[in-house]
Structures are given as structure tokens and as C-alpha cells.
Amino acid sequence: MKNEVFEAFNSGRLDVPGKVIGFDDISWTKHPTFEGVELKHIVKADETNGACMIM
């Protein structure tokens, strides 16, 4: 299986007003319930004041 989409997201970035967040700078977090699953929290509520609009 090719990981092209995964690699594109893993090396991408998020541009938000006032800063750029490189996805490679975001650490992986172990899922609290599913062993072996890890997540990257790209958009967090504390960074958006609880508001997020995906377009």
C-alpha cells in the first residue's frame, strides 16, 4: 500500500492567522483506548477558541 496521502499530510502545514504550524513539528499521541493507534492533533480547540470551520 502506498502512503502518499499520509506522507503529504505528515510533511504539510497549517496556516492560521498569525502563524504556520508544520505537521512534522506536531508529536504523535497514543490513542487512549485503541492500542497501537496514534494520532496527530492538527487543529485543537485551544488554538481556535473552540471554533473551527473546514472549507
C-alpha positions, 0 to 999 in steps of 0.5 A: 500500500502506498502512503502518499496521502499520509506522507503529504499530510505528515510533511504539510502545514497549517496556516492560521492567522498569525502563524504556520504550524508544520505537521512534522513539528506536531508529536504523535499521541497514543490513542487512549483506548485503541492500542497501537493507534496514534494520532496527530492533533492538527487543529485543537480547540485551544488554538481556535477558541473552540471554533473551527470551520473546514472549507 
